[in-house]
Amino acid sequence: MDFSKLRDFMDALCAWRIPGNACEVYYKRRPVFRYASGFANREAGQKMQGNELLYMYSATKPITCAAALTLWERGKFILTDPVKKYLPEWADVQVRYTDSDGTEHLRAPSRDVTVQDLFTMQSGLDYNYNAPALAAAREKYAPACPTREMARAIAAEPLLFDPGARWCYGFSHDILAALVEVIAGEPFGAYVKRTIFDVIGMENTTFGADEKRQAQIAVLYNFSDEKNAIQRDASQKNGFIFGSQYDSGGAGIVSTVSDMAKFTDVMCGRGLVRDGVRILAPTTVDLMRKNHLQTIPASLSEFAGNALRGYGYGLGVRTLVDPAMAGAPSPVGEFGWTGAAGAYMLMDPENELAMFYAHHMTNNQEDFTAPRLRNILYSCLV
């Protein structure tokens, strides 16, 4: 194996418009590549080391879905269960629609939102951070904003469409986290720590960050299209972590590249951590990486744009269905996800290959970086 092309690409990204980056690769269940380039803090001249705390944003989602599936394996729910069975506020959800003269109305959905709809982003929820009910709840429950209270607020907003009719990226996995919290009988973050982080050895991974950990998070940057320049994010906060008691299943994890690489390796191993220790059964991981949008053309077309051409969507992950369409050297069933600040995870059980890459910049240039990281990775296996 020769990872010089991957190293060169990471350096080139930092010479282009990425402040700093880090990456780890596992092959045949062992680490084979670790590299960092650029800066964790450009202004202070602090080099990226690869062990920095970073906001993982949506790279949280596959972990949330894996944690939920540990309960599914125990028969605590099935995918076709209505969400209202566990979260009563979902019995009264409404769908917003517009009539021919442009007037908005509300109506009952054509069917209940199911647990599977949450996993597959077909619930009808979007990412309207400033929706009235959610904004009011953030103000009312600050600074804690408990997970269940925020989930109730999200349910108070109308859905964009009937459940299962379309695919829309939104708060579905935050609601899934609330569902896990109710079924498990403990805070979502505590459940994930016990069943995922502690088992894998992700010692530097948490939902959210207390004041001490907040000070240790690498500088968060943003790329300004208007200025064609990298700039410091004004808040230095992940706005999707609503409060100290909000375990955002969609975007709440703070972690390191090394810890997240451990998770990708375990999922590449179809749930096996080490001899005799598992977080999930192989068949569960295989279900997770099946394309669950294949019977609904509208959902698949809405999902598979830009860098996701040739991919479908499974239980919280992209999954490769057409390598030729994707222009991908990876096999059918390669899966993973990304994060708003530049995280990228790839798991390939067939080749026992796993990658976790991250930079820490919103407006993250993902359409450029993600497919190239994938293609270069496979070219290194010589």
C-alpha positions as CSV (number, residue, x, y, z in Angstrom):
1,M,0.0,0.0,0.0
2,D,1.1,3.5,-0.8
3,F,-0.8,6.4,0.7
4,S,1.4,9.2,-0.8
5,K,-1.5,10.3,-3.1
6,L,-3.9,10.6,-0.2
7,R,-1.3,12.6,1.8
8,D,-0.6,14.8,-1.2
9,F,-4.3,15.4,-1.7
10,M,-4.8,16.4,1.9
11,D,-1.8,18.9,1.6
12,A,-3.3,20.3,-1.6
13,L,-6.7,20.8,0.1
14,C,-4.9,22.9,2.8
15,A,-3.2,24.9,0.1
16,W,-6.6,25.5,-1.5
17,R,-9.4,26.5,0.9
18,I,-9.3,24.0,3.8
19,P,-7.7,25.3,7.0
20,G,-6.5,21.9,8.3
21,N,-7.5,18.3,8.0
22,A,-6.8,14.8,9.5
23,C,-7.5,11.3,8.3
24,E,-7.2,7.7,9.5
25,V,-7.6,4.5,7.4
26,Y,-8.1,0.9,8.6
27,Y,-7.5,-2.0,6.3
28,K,-8.1,-5.7,7.3
29,R,-9.1,-4.4,10.7
30,R,-5.8,-2.7,11.5
31,P,-4.8,1.0,11.2
32,V,-2.6,1.6,8.1
33,F,-2.6,5.3,7.6
34,R,-2.8,8.4,9.9
35,Y,-2.0,11.9,8.7
36,A,-2.8,15.5,9.5
37,S,-2.1,18.7,7.5
38,G,-2.6,22.4,7.8
39,F,-3.8,24.2,10.9
40,A,-6.2,23.6,13.8
41,N,-5.8,27.3,14.6
42,R,-4.5,29.3,11.6
43,E,-4.2,32.6,13.4
44,A,-2.1,31.2,16.2
45,G,-0.1,29.0,13.9
46,Q,-1.2,25.8,15.7
47,K,-0.7,22.8,13.4
48,M,-3.4,20.1,13.0
49,Q,-2.3,17.0,14.9
50,G,-5.2,14.7,14.3
51,N,-6.3,14.4,18.0
52,E,-8.3,17.6,18.2
53,L,-11.8,17.7,19.4
54,L,-14.1,18.6,16.5
55,Y,-17.8,19.1,15.9
56,M,-18.9,16.0,14.0
57,Y,-22.3,17.5,12.9
58,S,-24.1,14.9,10.7
59,A,-21.4,12.3,11.1
60,T,-23.3,11.7,14.3
61,K,-26.2,10.2,12.4
62,P,-24.7,6.7,11.6
63,I,-23.8,6.4,15.3
64,T,-27.4,7.4,16.4
65,C,-28.8,4.8,14.0
66,A,-26.4,2.1,15.2
67,A,-27.4,2.8,18.8
68,A,-31.1,2.6,17.9
69,L,-30.6,-0.7,16.1
70,T,-29.1,-2.2,19.3
71,L,-32.7,-1.8,20.7
72,W,-34.2,-3.1,17.5
73,E,-32.1,-6.3,17.9
74,R,-33.6,-6.8,21.3
75,G,-37.1,-6.5,20.0
76,K,-37.8,-3.2,21.7
77,F,-39.4,-1.9,18.5
78,I,-39.8,-2.9,14.8
79,L,-39.3,-0.5,11.9
80,T,-43.0,-0.4,11.0
81,D,-44.1,0.8,14.5
82,P,-45.8,4.2,14.5
83,V,-43.6,6.8,16.3
84,K,-46.7,7.8,18.4
85,K,-46.4,4.4,20.2
86,Y,-43.4,5.8,21.9
87,L,-43.7,9.5,21.6
88,P,-47.4,10.4,22.1
89,E,-47.1,13.9,20.6
90,W,-46.7,12.2,17.2
91,A,-50.4,11.2,17.3
92,D,-51.4,14.7,16.3
93,V,-49.0,15.8,13.6
94,Q,-50.3,17.7,10.6
95,V,-49.1,18.1,7.0
96,R,-48.8,21.5,5.5
97,Y,-50.0,21.9,1.9
98,T,-50.8,24.7,-0.5
99,D,-53.9,24.9,-2.6
100,S,-54.2,26.2,-6.2
101,D,-54.5,29.8,-5.2
102,G,-51.4,29.6,-3.0
103,T,-53.2,29.4,0.4
104,E,-51.6,27.2,3.0
105,H,-53.6,24.7,4.9
106,L,-53.1,21.8,7.3
107,R,-54.5,18.3,7.2
108,A,-54.0,14.9,8.8
109,P,-51.2,12.8,7.2
110,S,-52.2,9.9,5.0
111,R,-50.6,7.5,7.5
112,D,-48.7,7.5,10.7
113,V,-45.0,8.4,10.8
114,T,-43.1,5.1,11.4
115,V,-39.8,4.4,13.0
116,Q,-38.4,3.5,9.6
117,D,-39.4,6.9,8.3
118,L,-37.2,8.5,11.0
119,F,-34.2,6.2,10.0
120,T,-34.6,6.9,6.3
121,M,-35.4,10.7,6.4
122,Q,-38.9,10.2,5.0
123,S,-40.8,11.5,8.0
124,G,-41.7,14.9,6.5
125,L,-39.4,16.8,8.8
126,D,-37.0,19.4,7.5
127,Y,-34.1,21.3,9.2
128,N,-36.0,24.5,9.9
129,Y,-34.0,25.6,12.9
130,N,-36.1,28.7,13.3
131,A,-39.6,27.1,13.1
132,P,-41.8,28.9,15.6
133,A,-42.4,26.0,18.0
134,L,-38.8,25.1,18.1
135,A,-37.6,28.6,18.5
136,A,-40.0,29.1,21.4
137,A,-38.9,25.9,23.1
138,R,-35.2,26.9,22.8
139,E,-36.0,30.1,24.6
140,K,-38.2,28.5,27.2
141,Y,-35.9,25.6,28.1
142,A,-32.5,27.4,27.8
143,P,-29.8,26.7,28.7
144,A,-30.6,23.0,29.2
145,C,-33.1,22.3,26.4
146,P,-33.7,18.6,27.3
147,T,-33.9,16.2,24.4
148,R,-37.6,15.2,25.0
149,E,-38.8,18.8,25.3
150,M,-37.1,19.8,22.0
151,A,-38.5,16.6,20.3
152,R,-42.0,17.7,21.5
153,A,-41.5,21.1,19.9
154,I,-40.3,19.6,16.6
155,A,-43.4,17.5,16.5
156,A,-45.6,20.6,16.9
157,E,-44.5,21.9,13.5
158,P,-46.4,20.7,10.4
159,L,-44.7,18.1,8.1
160,L,-43.7,19.0,4.6
161,F,-45.3,15.9,3.0
162,D,-47.0,12.7,3.9
163,P,-44.8,10.2,5.7
164,G,-42.9,7.9,3.2
165,A,-43.8,10.0,0.2
166,R,-40.4,11.7,-0.2
167,W,-36.9,12.1,1.2
168,C,-36.0,15.3,3.0
169,Y,-32.9,15.9,5.2
170,G,-34.0,17.1,8.6
171,F,-34.5,16.5,12.3
172,S,-35.6,12.8,11.8
173,H,-32.6,11.4,13.7
174,D,-33.1,13.9,16.5
175,I,-36.6,12.4,17.0
176,L,-35.0,8.9,16.7
177,A,-32.7,9.9,19.6
178,A,-35.7,10.9,21.7
179,L,-37.4,7.6,20.9
180,V,-34.3,5.7,22.1
181,E,-34.3,7.8,25.2
182,V,-37.9,6.7,26.0
183,I,-37.4,3.1,25.2
184,A,-34.0,2.8,27.0
185,G,-35.2,4.8,30.0
186,E,-32.1,6.9,30.2
187,P,-30.7,10.0,28.4
188,F,-29.8,9.3,24.9
189,G,-26.1,10.3,25.3
190,A,-25.8,8.0,28.3
191,Y,-27.2,5.1,26.3
192,V,-24.9,5.7,23.4
193,K,-21.9,6.0,25.7
194,R,-22.7,2.6,27.4
195,T,-23.6,0.7,24.2
196,I,-21.3,2.2,21.6
197,F,-18.5,4.6,22.9
198,D,-17.4,2.5,25.9
199,V,-17.5,-0.8,24.0
200,I,-15.5,0.5,21.1
201,G,-13.1,2.5,23.2
202,M,-14.1,6.0,22.0
203,E,-12.8,7.7,25.1
204,N,-12.8,11.2,23.7
205,T,-16.3,11.2,22.3
206,T,-19.4,12.9,23.9
207,F,-22.7,14.4,23.0
208,G,-22.1,18.1,23.3
209,A,-19.3,19.6,25.4
210,D,-19.0,21.0,28.9
211,E,-17.1,24.3,29.4
212,K,-13.7,22.5,29.8
213,R,-14.2,20.4,26.6
214,Q,-15.6,23.4,24.7
215,A,-12.2,25.2,25.3
216,Q,-10.4,22.2,23.7
217,I,-12.4,22.2,20.5
218,A,-10.4,23.2,17.4
219,V,-11.2,26.6,15.8
220,L,-14.4,26.3,13.7
221,Y,-14.0,28.0,10.3
222,N,-16.4,28.9,7.5
223,F,-15.6,29.4,3.8
224,S,-17.1,32.6,2.5
225,D,-18.2,32.3,-1.2
226,E,-18.7,36.1,-1.3
227,K,-15.1,36.8,-0.1
228,N,-13.6,33.6,-1.6
229,A,-11.8,33.2,1.8
230,I,-11.7,31.2,4.9
231,Q,-12.9,33.0,8.0
232,R,-13.4,32.1,11.6
233,D,-17.0,31.2,12.5
234,A,-18.4,34.0,14.7
235,S,-20.0,31.8,17.3
236,Q,-17.5,28.9,17.6
237,K,-20.6,26.8,18.5
238,N,-22.6,24.0,16.8
239,G,-26.0,25.6,16.6
240,F,-27.7,22.2,16.4
241,I,-26.7,21.5,20.0
242,F,-29.6,23.4,21.5
243,G,-28.5,23.1,25.2
244,S,-26.5,21.2,27.8
245,Q,-29.2,18.5,28.1
246,Y,-29.9,18.2,24.3
247,D,-28.4,15.0,22.9
248,S,-28.8,15.8,19.2
249,G,-29.1,12.5,17.4
250,G,-28.5,14.3,14.1
251,A,-25.6,16.5,14.8
252,G,-24.5,16.4,18.5
253,I,-21.3,14.5,18.7
254,V,-18.0,16.1,19.6
255,S,-15.1,13.7,18.9
256,T,-11.7,13.1,17.4
257,V,-10.7,11.6,14.1
258,S,-9.1,8.7,15.9
259,D,-12.2,7.9,17.9
260,M,-14.5,8.2,14.8
261,A,-12.1,6.0,12.8
262,K,-12.6,3.3,15.4
263,F,-16.3,3.4,14.8
264,T,-15.9,3.2,11.0
265,D,-13.6,0.2,11.5
266,V,-16.2,-1.6,13.7
267,M,-19.0,-1.0,11.2
268,C,-16.7,-2.1,8.4
269,G,-16.3,-5.3,10.4
270,R,-20.1,-5.6,10.4
271,G,-20.5,-4.8,14.0
272,L,-17.5,-6.7,15.4
273,V,-15.3,-4.8,17.9
274,R,-13.0,-7.6,18.8
275,D,-13.2,-11.4,19.4
276,G,-16.5,-12.1,21.1
277,V,-17.5,-8.4,21.5
278,R,-20.1,-6.9,19.2
279,I,-22.2,-3.7,19.0
280,L,-24.4,-5.1,16.2
281,A,-25.0,-8.4,14.4
282,P,-23.6,-8.7,10.8
283,T,-27.2,-9.0,9.4
284,T,-28.2,-5.8,11.2
285,V,-25.3,-3.8,9.6
286,D,-26.3,-5.3,6.2
287,L,-29.8,-4.1,6.7
288,M,-28.5,-0.7,7.6
289,R,-26.6,-0.5,4.3
290,K,-29.4,-1.6,2.0
291,N,-31.1,1.0,-0.1
292,H,-34.4,1.7,1.6
293,L,-35.5,4.2,-1.1
294,Q,-35.5,1.9,-4.0
295,T,-39.3,1.5,-4.2
296,I,-40.0,5.3,-4.1
297,P,-38.5,7.0,-7.1
298,A,-39.2,10.5,-5.8
299,S,-37.3,9.9,-2.7
300,L,-34.3,8.4,-4.5
301,S,-34.1,11.3,-7.0
302,E,-34.3,13.9,-4.2
303,F,-31.5,12.1,-2.3
304,A,-29.0,11.2,-5.0
305,G,-27.8,14.5,-6.3
306,N,-24.3,16.0,-6.7
307,A,-21.7,13.8,-4.9
308,L,-24.3,11.2,-4.1
309,R,-25.1,10.1,-7.7
310,G,-25.2,6.3,-7.8
311,Y,-25.9,6.0,-4.1
312,G,-29.1,5.1,-2.2
313,Y,-30.0,5.8,1.4
314,G,-30.2,3.1,4.0
315,L,-30.8,3.4,7.8
316,G,-29.0,6.6,8.3
317,V,-26.2,6.1,5.7
318,R,-25.5,6.5,2.0
319,T,-25.1,3.2,0.3
320,L,-23.5,2.5,-3.1
321,V,-26.0,1.0,-5.5
322,D,-24.4,1.8,-8.9
323,P,-20.6,2.2,-9.0
324,A,-20.7,3.2,-12.7
325,M,-23.2,6.0,-12.1
326,A,-21.2,7.2,-9.1
327,G,-17.9,6.9,-10.9
328,A,-16.7,4.9,-7.9
329,P,-14.0,2.3,-7.5
330,S,-15.8,0.9,-4.4
331,P,-18.2,-2.1,-4.5
332,V,-22.0,-2.1,-4.1
333,G,-22.7,-1.7,-0.4
334,E,-19.9,0.7,0.4
335,F,-21.5,3.0,2.9
336,G,-21.0,6.0,5.2
337,W,-22.0,9.6,5.7
338,T,-20.6,13.1,6.1
339,G,-20.8,16.2,8.4
340,A,-21.4,19.9,7.9
341,A,-17.9,20.9,8.9
342,G,-16.2,18.4,6.6
343,A,-16.3,15.0,8.2
344,Y,-16.4,12.0,5.8
345,M,-16.7,8.4,6.7
346,L,-16.4,5.4,4.4
347,M,-17.0,1.7,5.3
348,D,-16.4,-1.1,2.9
349,P,-17.0,-4.6,4.5
350,E,-16.2,-6.5,1.3
351,N,-12.6,-5.1,1.3
352,E,-12.4,-4.6,5.1
353,L,-11.6,-1.0,4.4
354,A,-12.6,2.0,6.5
355,M,-11.7,5.7,6.4
356,F,-12.5,8.7,8.6
357,Y,-11.5,12.1,7.3
358,A,-12.3,15.5,8.8
359,H,-11.6,19.2,8.5
360,H,-13.4,21.8,10.6
361,M,-15.0,24.3,8.2
362,T,-18.7,24.9,7.4
363,N,-19.6,25.4,3.7
364,N,-17.3,22.4,3.7
365,Q,-16.7,21.9,-0.1
366,E,-18.0,18.4,0.3
367,D,-19.1,17.9,-3.3
368,F,-15.4,18.4,-4.3
369,T,-13.7,16.6,-1.4
370,A,-15.9,13.6,-0.8
371,P,-15.7,11.7,-4.1
372,R,-12.0,12.5,-4.5
373,L,-11.2,11.1,-1.0
374,R,-13.0,7.9,-1.9
375,N,-11.3,7.5,-5.3
376,I,-7.8,8.3,-4.1
377,L,-8.2,5.9,-1.1
378,Y,-8.9,2.9,-3.4
379,S,-6.0,3.9,-5.6
380,C,-3.7,3.6,-2.6
381,L,-4.4,-0.1,-2.1
382,V,-1.6,-1.4,-4.4
